[in-house]
């Protein structure tokens, strides 16, 4: 899988947390889909921490492998 740190204006992204995440705000990741990529961030540093940018094809392969 290839990934690189995100750059540019990402203010319009809509972030989602897994439905398996607890409501107590524990250790979670959030994802947001853009036209050309999927972005991943740590929910504890939302808005101020680093983002991981993954191509949509690579993300689909990751999700399929995780589901298997």
Beta strands, then each sheet from edge to edge (+ up, - down):
strand 1: 3-5
strand 2: 16-17
strand 3: 29-33
strand 4: 37-42
strand 5: 51-55
sheet 1: 1+ 5- 4+ 3- 2+
end
